[in-house]
Structures are given as structure tokens and as C-alpha cells.
Amino acid sequence: MSLLAWIILGLLAGFIASHLVNHRGEGMVLDVLLGIVGAIVGGWLFRMLGEPGVSQLNVYSLIVAVIGAVAFLVVYHAIRRGVYGRRIF
């Protein structure tokens, strides 16, 4: 896929995933980065399960990217909550 296709897929996947996980967006730049990372994570997860990963700009790739972005966001928020959720005093 071209860089522009990754950015478009990342924007859509990051936007959808951030609204699914915490009901608000993280900001345009972070949504795009989250979506691209999610596409990579989702592609890896799906390949581990024997399914095709992200291949083109289509609905299947968007679903894979959203699933990966949701998984990434859940882990991100768990780590962030664990680090910043503890009180030192």
C-alpha cells in the first residue's frame, strides 16, 4: 500500500477505535498514529491466527486495523492507568 493509503486507513481506524474504547478522540495526529500502529498490530494478530492481514485500502483491512487499534488502545490505557493511577503519598 502507498503511504497515503496507510494514512487514510490509519485515520479511519484510529478515529473509530478511539471512539469505541474511550468515547472521545485522542486528536487527529494521535488518531492517525494509533490507527497505523493498530493496522500493524491487527495485521500481525490476524496472520498469527492464519488469516490475511492488511493488504489494501478496503473494508476488510479497515476492520483488521480497527481491531488492532482497539487492542493497542486497551493495552495503552491499562499501562497509562497503572503508571499514573498510583499515588506516591
mmCIF file as gemmi writes it, N, C-alpha and C atoms, coordinates in Angstrom:
data_model
loop_
_atom_site.group_PDB
_atom_site.id
_atom_site.type_symbol
_atom_site.label_atom_id
_atom_site.label_alt_id
_atom_site.label_comp_id
_atom_site.label_asym_id
_atom_site.label_entity_id
_atom_site.label_seq_id
_atom_site.pdbx_PDB_ins_code
_atom_site.Cartn_x
_atom_site.Cartn_y
_atom_site.Cartn_z
_atom_site.occupancy
_atom_site.B_iso_or_equiv
_atom_site.pdbx_formal_charge
_atom_site.auth_seq_id
_atom_site.auth_asym_id
_atom_site.pdbx_PDB_model_num
ATOM 1 N N . MET Axp A 1 ? 0.844 -1.182 0 1 0 ? 1 A 1
ATOM 2 C CA . MET Axp A 1 ? 0 0 0 1 0 ? 1 A 1
ATOM 3 C C . MET Axp A 1 ? 0.883 1.237 0 1 0 ? 1 A 1
ATOM 4 N N . SER Axp A 2 ? 0.378 2.306 -0.548 1 0 ? 2 A 1
ATOM 5 C CA . SER Axp A 2 ? 1.118 3.558 -0.571 1 0 ? 2 A 1
ATOM 6 C C . SER Axp A 2 ? 1.017 4.251 0.787 1 0 ? 2 A 1
ATOM 7 N N . LEU Axp A 3 ? 1.871 5.223 0.976 1 0 ? 3 A 1
ATOM 8 C CA . LEU Axp A 3 ? 1.877 5.975 2.233 1 0 ? 3 A 1
ATOM 9 C C . LEU Axp A 3 ? 0.548 6.693 2.45 1 0 ? 3 A 1
ATOM 10 N N . LEU Axp A 4 ? -0.018 7.241 1.394 1 0 ? 4 A 1
ATOM 11 C CA . LEU Axp A 4 ? -1.305 7.93 1.503 1 0 ? 4 A 1
ATOM 12 C C . LEU Axp A 4 ? -2.416 6.964 1.921 1 0 ? 4 A 1
ATOM 13 N N . ALA Axp A 5 ? -2.398 5.742 1.389 1 0 ? 5 A 1
ATOM 14 C CA . ALA Axp A 5 ? -3.404 4.748 1.769 1 0 ? 5 A 1
ATOM 15 C C . ALA Axp A 5 ? -3.253 4.366 3.236 1 0 ? 5 A 1
ATOM 16 N N . TRP Axp A 6 ? -2.007 4.231 3.737 1 0 ? 6 A 1
ATOM 17 C CA . TRP Axp A 6 ? -1.781 3.931 5.15 1 0 ? 6 A 1
ATOM 18 C C . TRP Axp A 6 ? -2.3 5.061 6.038 1 0 ? 6 A 1
ATOM 19 N N . ILE Axp A 7 ? -2.093 6.312 5.613 1 0 ? 7 A 1
ATOM 20 C CA . ILE Axp A 7 ? -2.555 7.457 6.398 1 0 ? 7 A 1
ATOM 21 C C . ILE Axp A 7 ? -4.086 7.497 6.439 1 0 ? 7 A 1
ATOM 22 N N . ILE Axp A 8 ? -4.72 7.249 5.304 1 0 ? 8 A 1
ATOM 23 C CA . ILE Axp A 8 ? -6.187 7.246 5.259 1 0 ? 8 A 1
ATOM 24 C C . ILE Axp A 8 ? -6.74 6.105 6.117 1 0 ? 8 A 1
ATOM 25 N N . LEU Axp A 9 ? -6.178 4.911 5.945 1 0 ? 9 A 1
ATOM 26 C CA . LEU Axp A 9 ? -6.608 3.771 6.748 1 0 ? 9 A 1
ATOM 27 C C . LEU Axp A 9 ? -6.346 4.022 8.226 1 0 ? 9 A 1
ATOM 28 N N . GLY Axp A 10 ? -5.198 4.601 8.543 1 0 ? 10 A 1
ATOM 29 C CA . GLY Axp A 10 ? -4.856 4.905 9.927 1 0 ? 10 A 1
ATOM 30 C C . GLY Axp A 10 ? -5.786 5.928 10.541 1 0 ? 10 A 1
ATOM 31 N N . LEU Axp A 11 ? -6.139 6.946 9.791 1 0 ? 11 A 1
ATOM 32 C CA . LEU Axp A 11 ? -7.062 7.963 10.292 1 0 ? 11 A 1
ATOM 33 C C . LEU Axp A 11 ? -8.421 7.36 10.605 1 0 ? 11 A 1
ATOM 34 N N . LEU Axp A 12 ? -8.938 6.579 9.682 1 0 ? 12 A 1
ATOM 35 C CA . LEU Axp A 12 ? -10.246 5.963 9.894 1 0 ? 12 A 1
ATOM 36 C C . LEU Axp A 12 ? -10.216 4.966 11.053 1 0 ? 12 A 1
ATOM 37 N N . ALA Axp A 13 ? -9.222 4.097 11.071 1 0 ? 13 A 1
ATOM 38 C CA . ALA Axp A 13 ? -9.143 3.076 12.125 1 0 ? 13 A 1
ATOM 39 C C . ALA Axp A 13 ? -8.899 3.71 13.488 1 0 ? 13 A 1
ATOM 40 N N . GLY Axp A 14 ? -8.017 4.687 13.559 1 0 ? 14 A 1
ATOM 41 C CA . GLY Axp A 14 ? -7.736 5.351 14.831 1 0 ? 14 A 1
ATOM 42 C C . GLY Axp A 14 ? -8.932 6.105 15.362 1 0 ? 14 A 1
ATOM 43 N N . PHE Axp A 15 ? -9.656 6.77 14.482 1 0 ? 15 A 1
ATOM 44 C CA . PHE Axp A 15 ? -10.855 7.504 14.878 1 0 ? 15 A 1
ATOM 45 C C . PHE Axp A 15 ? -11.911 6.557 15.438 1 0 ? 15 A 1
ATOM 46 N N . ILE Axp A 16 ? -12.172 5.475 14.704 1 0 ? 16 A 1
ATOM 47 C CA . ILE Axp A 16 ? -13.194 4.517 15.139 1 0 ? 16 A 1
ATOM 48 C C . ILE Axp A 16 ? -12.782 3.856 16.447 1 0 ? 16 A 1
ATOM 49 N N . ALA Axp A 17 ? -11.533 3.414 16.538 1 0 ? 17 A 1
ATOM 50 C CA . ALA Axp A 17 ? -11.066 2.703 17.731 1 0 ? 17 A 1
ATOM 51 C C . ALA Axp A 17 ? -11.065 3.604 18.961 1 0 ? 17 A 1
ATOM 52 N N . SER Axp A 18 ? -10.619 4.85 18.817 1 0 ? 18 A 1
ATOM 53 C CA . SER Axp A 18 ? -10.578 5.726 19.979 1 0 ? 18 A 1
ATOM 54 C C . SER Axp A 18 ? -11.978 6.057 20.474 1 0 ? 18 A 1
ATOM 55 N N . HIS Axp A 19 ? -12.943 6.123 19.568 1 0 ? 19 A 1
ATOM 56 C CA . HIS Axp A 19 ? -14.327 6.354 19.993 1 0 ? 19 A 1
ATOM 57 C C . HIS Axp A 19 ? -14.95 5.099 20.597 1 0 ? 19 A 1
ATOM 58 N N . LEU Axp A 20 ? -14.513 3.933 20.177 1 0 ? 20 A 1
ATOM 59 C CA . LEU Axp A 20 ? -15.022 2.696 20.769 1 0 ? 20 A 1
ATOM 60 C C . LEU Axp A 20 ? -14.474 2.474 22.178 1 0 ? 20 A 1
ATOM 61 N N . VAL Axp A 21 ? -13.206 2.805 22.384 1 0 ? 21 A 1
ATOM 62 C CA . VAL Axp A 21 ? -12.564 2.497 23.659 1 0 ? 21 A 1
ATOM 63 C C . VAL Axp A 21 ? -12.859 3.55 24.717 1 0 ? 21 A 1
ATOM 64 N N . ASN Axp A 22 ? -12.666 4.828 24.39 1 0 ? 22 A 1
ATOM 65 C CA . ASN Axp A 22 ? -12.859 5.84 25.437 1 0 ? 22 A 1
ATOM 66 C C . ASN Axp A 22 ? -13.871 6.91 25.058 1 0 ? 22 A 1
ATOM 67 N N . HIS Axp A 23 ? -14.658 6.688 24.032 1 0 ? 23 A 1
ATOM 68 C CA . HIS Axp A 23 ? -15.79 7.534 23.639 1 0 ? 23 A 1
ATOM 69 C C . HIS Axp A 23 ? -15.426 8.969 23.282 1 0 ? 23 A 1
ATOM 70 N N . ARG Axp A 24 ? -14.169 9.215 23.026 1 0 ? 24 A 1
ATOM 71 C CA . ARG Axp A 24 ? -13.752 10.525 22.523 1 0 ? 24 A 1
ATOM 72 C C . ARG Axp A 24 ? -12.469 10.33 21.742 1 0 ? 24 A 1
ATOM 73 N N . GLY Axp A 25 ? -12.207 11.192 20.833 1 0 ? 25 A 1
ATOM 74 C CA . GLY Axp A 25 ? -10.994 11.088 20.042 1 0 ? 25 A 1
ATOM 75 C C . GLY Axp A 25 ? -9.766 11.509 20.832 1 0 ? 25 A 1
ATOM 76 N N . GLU Axp A 26 ? -8.629 11.072 20.362 1 0 ? 26 A 1
ATOM 77 C CA . GLU Axp A 26 ? -7.372 11.431 21.009 1 0 ? 26 A 1
ATOM 78 C C . GLU Axp A 26 ? -6.713 12.629 20.318 1 0 ? 26 A 1
ATOM 79 N N . GLY Axp A 27 ? -7.303 13.134 19.267 1 0 ? 27 A 1
ATOM 80 C CA . GLY Axp A 27 ? -6.706 14.192 18.462 1 0 ? 27 A 1
ATOM 81 C C . GLY Axp A 27 ? -6.329 13.619 17.107 1 0 ? 27 A 1
ATOM 82 N N . MET Axp A 28 ? -6.303 14.44 16.085 1 0 ? 28 A 1
ATOM 83 C CA . MET Axp A 28 ? -6.119 13.938 14.74 1 0 ? 28 A 1
ATOM 84 C C . MET Axp A 28 ? -4.783 13.22 14.547 1 0 ? 28 A 1
ATOM 85 N N . VAL Axp A 29 ? -3.703 13.822 15.001 1 0 ? 29 A 1
ATOM 86 C CA . VAL Axp A 29 ? -2.378 13.225 14.791 1 0 ? 29 A 1
ATOM 87 C C . VAL Axp A 29 ? -2.268 11.905 15.55 1 0 ? 29 A 1
ATOM 88 N N . LEU Axp A 30 ? -2.7 11.894 16.799 1 0 ? 30 A 1
ATOM 89 C CA . LEU Axp A 30 ? -2.621 10.67 17.589 1 0 ? 30 A 1
ATOM 90 C C . LEU Axp A 30 ? -3.567 9.602 17.048 1 0 ? 30 A 1
ATOM 91 N N . ASP Axp A 31 ? -4.722 9.99 16.522 1 0 ? 31 A 1
ATOM 92 C CA . ASP Axp A 31 ? -5.634 9.032 15.907 1 0 ? 31 A 1
ATOM 93 C C . ASP Axp A 31 ? -4.99 8.364 14.69 1 0 ? 31 A 1
ATOM 94 N N . VAL Axp A 32 ? -4.305 9.142 13.865 1 0 ? 32 A 1
ATOM 95 C CA . VAL Axp A 32 ? -3.638 8.583 12.686 1 0 ? 32 A 1
ATOM 96 C C . VAL Axp A 32 ? -2.526 7.631 13.112 1 0 ? 32 A 1
ATOM 97 N N . LEU Axp A 33 ? -1.699 8.061 14.065 1 0 ? 33 A 1
ATOM 98 C CA . LEU Axp A 33 ? -0.609 7.199 14.523 1 0 ? 33 A 1
ATOM 99 C C . LEU Axp A 33 ? -1.144 5.928 15.17 1 0 ? 33 A 1
ATOM 100 N N . LEU Axp A 34 ? -2.179 6.078 15.985 1 0 ? 34 A 1
ATOM 101 C CA . LEU Axp A 34 ? -2.809 4.935 16.62 1 0 ? 34 A 1
ATOM 102 C C . LEU Axp A 34 ? -3.37 3.977 15.576 1 0 ? 34 A 1
ATOM 103 N N . GLY Axp A 35 ? -4.001 4.511 14.557 1 0 ? 35 A 1
ATOM 104 C CA . GLY Axp A 35 ? -4.569 3.677 13.501 1 0 ? 35 A 1
ATOM 105 C C . GLY Axp A 35 ? -3.51 2.941 12.71 1 0 ? 35 A 1
ATOM 106 N N . ILE Axp A 36 ? -2.391 3.595 12.418 1 0 ? 36 A 1
ATOM 107 C CA . ILE Axp A 36 ? -1.304 2.936 11.691 1 0 ? 36 A 1
ATOM 108 C C . ILE Axp A 36 ? -0.698 1.831 12.547 1 0 ? 36 A 1
ATOM 109 N N . VAL Axp A 37 ? -0.448 2.127 13.824 1 0 ? 37 A 1
ATOM 110 C CA . VAL Axp A 37 ? 0.058 1.09 14.731 1 0 ? 37 A 1
ATOM 111 C C . VAL Axp A 37 ? -0.973 -0.03 14.861 1 0 ? 37 A 1
ATOM 112 N N . GLY Axp A 38 ? -2.237 0.347 14.943 1 0 ? 38 A 1
ATOM 113 C CA . GLY Axp A 38 ? -3.307 -0.648 15.014 1 0 ? 38 A 1
ATOM 114 C C . GLY Axp A 38 ? -3.366 -1.528 13.776 1 0 ? 38 A 1
ATOM 115 N N . ALA Axp A 39 ? -3.127 -0.957 12.613 1 0 ? 39 A 1
ATOM 116 C CA . ALA Axp A 39 ? -3.107 -1.75 11.385 1 0 ? 39 A 1
ATOM 117 C C . ALA Axp A 39 ? -1.96 -2.756 11.419 1 0 ? 39 A 1
ATOM 118 N N . ILE Axp A 40 ? -0.825 -2.323 11.932 1 0 ? 40 A 1
ATOM 119 C CA . ILE Axp A 40 ? 0.318 -3.227 12.04 1 0 ? 40 A 1
ATOM 120 C C . ILE Axp A 40 ? 0.024 -4.329 13.061 1 0 ? 40 A 1
ATOM 121 N N . VAL Axp A 41 ? -0.482 -3.942 14.237 1 0 ? 41 A 1
ATOM 122 C CA . VAL Axp A 41 ? -0.812 -4.912 15.283 1 0 ? 41 A 1
ATOM 123 C C . VAL Axp A 41 ? -1.921 -5.856 14.805 1 0 ? 41 A 1
ATOM 124 N N . GLY Axp A 42 ? -2.959 -5.298 14.21 1 0 ? 42 A 1
ATOM 125 C CA . GLY Axp A 42 ? -4.06 -6.119 13.707 1 0 ? 42 A 1
ATOM 126 C C . GLY Axp A 42 ? -3.614 -7.079 12.618 1 0 ? 42 A 1
ATOM 127 N N . GLY Axp A 43 ? -2.77 -6.593 11.707 1 0 ? 43 A 1
ATOM 128 C CA . GLY Axp A 43 ? -2.233 -7.474 10.663 1 0 ? 43 A 1
ATOM 129 C C . GLY Axp A 43 ? -1.425 -8.609 11.251 1 0 ? 43 A 1
ATOM 130 N N . TRP Axp A 44 ? -0.624 -8.298 12.265 1 0 ? 44 A 1
ATOM 131 C CA . TRP Axp A 44 ? 0.18 -9.325 12.928 1 0 ? 44 A 1
ATOM 132 C C . TRP Axp A 44 ? -0.715 -10.343 13.645 1 0 ? 44 A 1
ATOM 133 N N . LEU Axp A 45 ? -1.718 -9.835 14.388 1 0 ? 45 A 1
ATOM 134 C CA . LEU Axp A 45 ? -2.63 -10.734 15.1 1 0 ? 45 A 1
ATOM 135 C C . LEU Axp A 45 ? -3.39 -11.646 14.139 1 0 ? 45 A 1
ATOM 136 N N . PHE Axp A 46 ? -3.888 -11.084 13.055 1 0 ? 46 A 1
ATOM 137 C CA . PHE Axp A 46 ? -4.651 -11.881 12.102 1 0 ? 46 A 1
ATOM 138 C C . PHE Axp A 46 ? -3.764 -12.906 11.409 1 0 ? 46 A 1
ATOM 139 N N . ARG Axp A 47 ? -2.507 -12.54 11.084 1 0 ? 47 A 1
ATOM 140 C CA . ARG Axp A 47 ? -1.594 -13.512 10.474 1 0 ? 47 A 1
ATOM 141 C C . ARG Axp A 47 ? -1.26 -14.64 11.447 1 0 ? 47 A 1
ATOM 142 N N . MET Axp A 48 ? -1.173 -14.323 12.743 1 0 ? 48 A 1
ATOM 143 C CA . MET Axp A 48 ? -0.912 -15.36 13.746 1 0 ? 48 A 1
ATOM 144 C C . MET Axp A 48 ? -2.083 -16.351 13.829 1 0 ? 48 A 1
ATOM 145 N N . LEU Axp A 49 ? -3.277 -15.876 13.506 1 0 ? 49 A 1
ATOM 146 C CA . LEU Axp A 49 ? -4.464 -16.726 13.51 1 0 ? 49 A 1
ATOM 147 C C . LEU Axp A 49 ? -4.705 -17.405 12.157 1 0 ? 49 A 1
ATOM 148 N N . GLY Axp A 50 ? -3.813 -17.172 11.194 1 0 ? 50 A 1
ATOM 149 C CA . GLY Axp A 50 ? -3.926 -17.806 9.894 1 0 ? 50 A 1
ATOM 150 C C . GLY Axp A 50 ? -4.794 -17.063 8.894 1 0 ? 50 A 1
ATOM 151 N N . GLU Axp A 51 ? -5.17 -15.862 9.218 1 0 ? 51 A 1
ATOM 152 C CA . GLU Axp A 51 ? -5.989 -15.041 8.322 1 0 ? 51 A 1
ATOM 153 C C . GLU Axp A 51 ? -5.112 -13.999 7.643 1 0 ? 51 A 1
ATOM 154 N N . PRO Axp A 52 ? -5.547 -13.474 6.496 1 0 ? 52 A 1
ATOM 155 C CA . PRO Axp A 52 ? -4.757 -12.414 5.866 1 0 ? 52 A 1
ATOM 156 C C . PRO Axp A 52 ? -4.817 -11.122 6.677 1 0 ? 52 A 1
ATOM 157 N N . GLY Axp A 53 ? -3.75 -10.368 6.648 1 0 ? 53 A 1
ATOM 158 C CA . GLY Axp A 53 ? -3.691 -9.101 7.376 1 0 ? 53 A 1
ATOM 159 C C . GLY Axp A 53 ? -4.139 -7.947 6.505 1 0 ? 53 A 1
ATOM 160 N N . VAL Axp A 54 ? -3.576 -6.798 6.73 1 0 ? 54 A 1
ATOM 161 C CA . VAL Axp A 54 ? -3.897 -5.604 5.961 1 0 ? 54 A 1
ATOM 162 C C . VAL Axp A 54 ? -3.184 -5.695 4.618 1 0 ? 54 A 1
ATOM 163 N N . SER Axp A 55 ? -3.951 -5.608 3.543 1 0 ? 55 A 1
ATOM 164 C CA . SER Axp A 55 ? -3.345 -5.752 2.221 1 0 ? 55 A 1
ATOM 165 C C . SER Axp A 55 ? -3.622 -4.555 1.313 1 0 ? 55 A 1
ATOM 166 N N . GLN Axp A 56 ? -4.805 -4.019 1.363 1 0 ? 56 A 1
ATOM 167 C CA . GLN Axp A 56 ? -5.215 -2.911 0.506 1 0 ? 56 A 1
ATOM 168 C C . GLN Axp A 56 ? -6.097 -1.971 1.301 1 0 ? 56 A 1
ATOM 169 N N . LEU Axp A 57 ? -6.518 -0.922 0.652 1 0 ? 57 A 1
ATOM 170 C CA . LEU Axp A 57 ? -7.46 0.002 1.275 1 0 ? 57 A 1
ATOM 171 C C . LEU Axp A 57 ? -8.866 -0.505 0.966 1 0 ? 57 A 1
ATOM 172 N N . ASN Axp A 58 ? -9.388 -1.364 1.853 1 0 ? 58 A 1
ATOM 173 C CA . ASN Axp A 58 ? -10.726 -1.923 1.686 1 0 ? 58 A 1
ATOM 174 C C . ASN Axp A 58 ? -11.363 -2.121 3.052 1 0 ? 58 A 1
ATOM 175 N N . VAL Axp A 59 ? -12.591 -2.592 3.085 1 0 ? 59 A 1
ATOM 176 C CA . VAL Axp A 59 ? -13.33 -2.731 4.339 1 0 ? 59 A 1
ATOM 177 C C . VAL Axp A 59 ? -12.681 -3.778 5.238 1 0 ? 59 A 1
ATOM 178 N N . TYR Axp A 60 ? -12.21 -4.896 4.675 1 0 ? 60 A 1
ATOM 179 C CA . TYR Axp A 60 ? -11.573 -5.935 5.477 1 0 ? 60 A 1
ATOM 180 C C . TYR Axp A 60 ? -10.336 -5.382 6.183 1 0 ? 60 A 1
ATOM 181 N N . SER Axp A 61 ? -9.51 -4.655 5.46 1 0 ? 61 A 1
ATOM 182 C CA . SER Axp A 61 ? -8.313 -4.075 6.062 1 0 ? 61 A 1
ATOM 183 C C . SER Axp A 61 ? -8.673 -3.059 7.137 1 0 ? 61 A 1
ATOM 184 N N . LEU Axp A 62 ? -9.748 -2.315 6.932 1 0 ? 62 A 1
ATOM 185 C CA . LEU Axp A 62 ? -10.208 -1.361 7.938 1 0 ? 62 A 1
ATOM 186 C C . LEU Axp A 62 ? -10.641 -2.095 9.208 1 0 ? 62 A 1
ATOM 187 N N . ILE Axp A 63 ? -11.348 -3.204 9.06 1 0 ? 63 A 1
ATOM 188 C CA . ILE Axp A 63 ? -11.778 -3.982 10.226 1 0 ? 63 A 1
ATOM 189 C C . ILE Axp A 63 ? -10.568 -4.534 10.971 1 0 ? 63 A 1
ATOM 190 N N . VAL Axp A 64 ? -9.593 -5.055 10.234 1 0 ? 64 A 1
ATOM 191 C CA . VAL Axp A 64 ? -8.368 -5.575 10.852 1 0 ? 64 A 1
ATOM 192 C C . VAL Axp A 64 ? -7.647 -4.457 11.597 1 0 ? 64 A 1
ATOM 193 N N . ALA Axp A 65 ? -7.541 -3.294 10.975 1 0 ? 65 A 1
ATOM 194 C CA . ALA Axp A 65 ? -6.856 -2.163 11.601 1 0 ? 65 A 1
ATOM 195 C C . ALA Axp A 65 ? -7.6 -1.671 12.843 1 0 ? 65 A 1
ATOM 196 N N . VAL Axp A 66 ? -8.914 -1.64 12.795 1 0 ? 66 A 1
ATOM 197 C CA . VAL Axp A 66 ? -9.699 -1.201 13.958 1 0 ? 66 A 1
ATOM 198 C C . VAL Axp A 66 ? -9.528 -2.189 15.108 1 0 ? 66 A 1
ATOM 199 N N . ILE Axp A 67 ? -9.571 -3.48 14.819 1 0 ? 67 A 1
ATOM 200 C CA . ILE Axp A 67 ? -9.376 -4.486 15.871 1 0 ? 67 A 1
ATOM 201 C C . ILE Axp A 67 ? -7.985 -4.337 16.484 1 0 ? 67 A 1
ATOM 202 N N . GLY Axp A 68 ? -6.983 -4.144 15.649 1 0 ? 68 A 1
ATOM 203 C CA . GLY Axp A 68 ? -5.629 -3.943 16.163 1 0 ? 68 A 1
ATOM 204 C C . GLY Axp A 68 ? -5.495 -2.662 16.964 1 0 ? 68 A 1
ATOM 205 N N . ALA Axp A 69 ? -6.144 -1.594 16.506 1 0 ? 69 A 1
ATOM 206 C CA . ALA Axp A 69 ? -6.084 -0.318 17.222 1 0 ? 69 A 1
ATOM 207 C C . ALA Axp A 69 ? -6.809 -0.403 18.557 1 0 ? 69 A 1
ATOM 208 N N . VAL Axp A 70 ? -7.924 -1.113 18.603 1 0 ? 70 A 1
ATOM 209 C CA . VAL Axp A 70 ? -8.642 -1.29 19.869 1 0 ? 70 A 1
ATOM 210 C C . VAL Axp A 70 ? -7.771 -2.08 20.843 1 0 ? 70 A 1
ATOM 211 N N . ALA Axp A 71 ? -7.143 -3.153 20.368 1 0 ? 71 A 1
ATOM 212 C CA . ALA Axp A 71 ? -6.262 -3.947 21.227 1 0 ? 71 A 1
ATOM 213 C C . ALA Axp A 71 ? -5.106 -3.094 21.737 1 0 ? 71 A 1
ATOM 214 N N . PHE Axp A 72 ? -4.517 -2.313 20.854 1 0 ? 72 A 1
ATOM 215 C CA . PHE Axp A 72 ? -3.408 -1.442 21.233 1 0 ? 72 A 1
ATOM 216 C C . PHE Axp A 72 ? -3.866 -0.389 22.241 1 0 ? 72 A 1
ATOM 217 N N . LEU Axp A 73 ? -5.043 0.196 22.024 1 0 ? 73 A 1
ATOM 218 C CA . LEU Axp A 73 ? -5.561 1.217 22.931 1 0 ? 73 A 1
ATOM 219 C C . LEU Axp A 73 ? -5.866 0.661 24.319 1 0 ? 73 A 1
ATOM 220 N N . VAL Axp A 74 ? -6.417 -0.526 24.376 1 0 ? 74 A 1
ATOM 221 C CA . VAL Axp A 74 ? -6.722 -1.135 25.666 1 0 ? 74 A 1
ATOM 222 C C . VAL Axp A 74 ? -5.436 -1.353 26.465 1 0 ? 74 A 1
ATOM 223 N N . VAL Axp A 75 ? -4.404 -1.864 25.81 1 0 ? 75 A 1
ATOM 224 C CA . VAL Axp A 75 ? -3.117 -2.064 26.483 1 0 ? 75 A 1
ATOM 225 C C . VAL Axp A 75 ? -2.503 -0.725 26.871 1 0 ? 75 A 1
ATOM 226 N N . TYR Axp A 76 ? -2.575 0.25 25.972 1 0 ? 76 A 1
ATOM 227 C CA . TYR Axp A 76 ? -2.031 1.587 26.241 1 0 ? 76 A 1
ATOM 228 C C . TYR Axp A 76 ? -2.689 2.214 27.468 1 0 ? 76 A 1
ATOM 229 N N . HIS Axp A 77 ? -4.012 2.151 27.526 1 0 ? 77 A 1
ATOM 230 C CA . HIS Axp A 77 ? -4.727 2.743 28.667 1 0 ? 77 A 1
ATOM 231 C C . HIS Axp A 77 ? -4.472 1.971 29.958 1 0 ? 77 A 1
ATOM 232 N N . ALA Axp A 78 ? -4.32 0.664 29.873 1 0 ? 78 A 1
ATOM 233 C CA . ALA Axp A 78 ? -4.018 -0.127 31.073 1 0 ? 78 A 1
ATOM 234 C C . ALA Axp A 78 ? -2.651 0.239 31.629 1 0 ? 78 A 1
ATOM 235 N N . ILE Axp A 79 ? -1.67 0.406 30.756 1 0 ? 79 A 1
ATOM 236 C CA . ILE Axp A 79 ? -0.331 0.79 31.207 1 0 ? 79 A 1
ATOM 237 C C . ILE Axp A 79 ? -0.344 2.213 31.734 1 0 ? 79 A 1
ATOM 238 N N . ARG Axp A 80 ? -0.994 3.1 31.013 1 0 ? 80 A 1
ATOM 239 C CA . ARG Axp A 80 ? -1.051 4.505 31.423 1 0 ? 80 A 1
ATOM 240 C C . ARG Axp A 80 ? -1.765 4.655 32.762 1 0 ? 80 A 1
ATOM 241 N N . ARG Axp A 81 ? -2.858 3.933 32.948 1 0 ? 81 A 1
ATOM 242 C CA . ARG Axp A 81 ? -3.587 3.972 34.202 1 0 ? 81 A 1
ATOM 243 C C . ARG Axp A 81 ? -2.755 3.375 35.323 1 0 ? 81 A 1
ATOM 244 N N . GLY Axp A 82 ? -2.004 2.334 35.026 1 0 ? 82 A 1
ATOM 245 C CA . GLY Axp A 82 ? -1.164 1.707 36.031 1 0 ? 82 A 1
ATOM 246 C C . GLY Axp A 82 ? -0.026 2.598 36.487 1 0 ? 82 A 1
ATOM 247 N N . VAL Axp A 83 ? 0.558 3.354 35.565 1 0 ? 83 A 1
ATOM 248 C CA . VAL Axp A 83 ? 1.673 4.225 35.902 1 0 ? 83 A 1
ATOM 249 C C . VAL Axp A 83 ? 1.197 5.491 36.591 1 0 ? 83 A 1
ATOM 250 N N . TYR Axp A 84 ? 0.169 6.112 36.037 1 0 ? 84 A 1
ATOM 251 C CA . TYR Axp A 84 ? -0.287 7.388 36.578 1 0 ? 84 A 1
ATOM 252 C C . TYR Axp A 84 ? -1.402 7.231 37.608 1 0 ? 84 A 1
ATOM 253 N N . GLY Axp A 85 ? -1.983 6.037 37.732 1 0 ? 85 A 1
ATOM 254 C CA . GLY Axp A 85 ? -3.071 5.838 38.651 1 0 ? 85 A 1
ATOM 255 C C . GLY Axp A 85 ? -2.632 5.635 40.094 1 0 ? 85 A 1
ATOM 256 N N . ARG Axp A 86 ? -1.377 5.298 40.288 1 0 ? 86 A 1
ATOM 257 C CA . ARG Axp A 86 ? -0.882 5.078 41.653 1 0 ? 86 A 1
ATOM 258 C C . ARG Axp A 86 ? -0.522 6.398 42.317 1 0 ? 86 A 1
ATOM 259 N N . ARG Axp A 87 ? -0.807 6.448 43.577 1 0 ? 87 A 1
ATOM 260 C CA . ARG Axp A 87 ? -0.408 7.632 44.347 1 0 ? 87 A 1
ATOM 261 C C . ARG Axp A 87 ? 0.882 7.322 45.091 1 0 ? 87 A 1
ATOM 262 N N . ILE Axp A 88 ? 1.77 8.267 45.065 1 0 ? 88 A 1
ATOM 263 C CA . ILE Axp A 88 ? 3.049 8.068 45.729 1 0 ? 88 A 1
ATOM 264 C C . ILE Axp A 88 ? 2.89 8.308 47.218 1 0 ? 88 A 1
ATOM 265 N N . PHE Axp A 89 ? 2.062 9.261 47.611 1 0 ? 89 A 1
ATOM 266 C CA . PHE Axp A 89 ? 1.887 9.597 49.032 1 0 ? 89 A 1
ATOM 267 C C . PHE Axp A 89 ? 0.639 8.985 49.567 1 0 ? 89 A 1
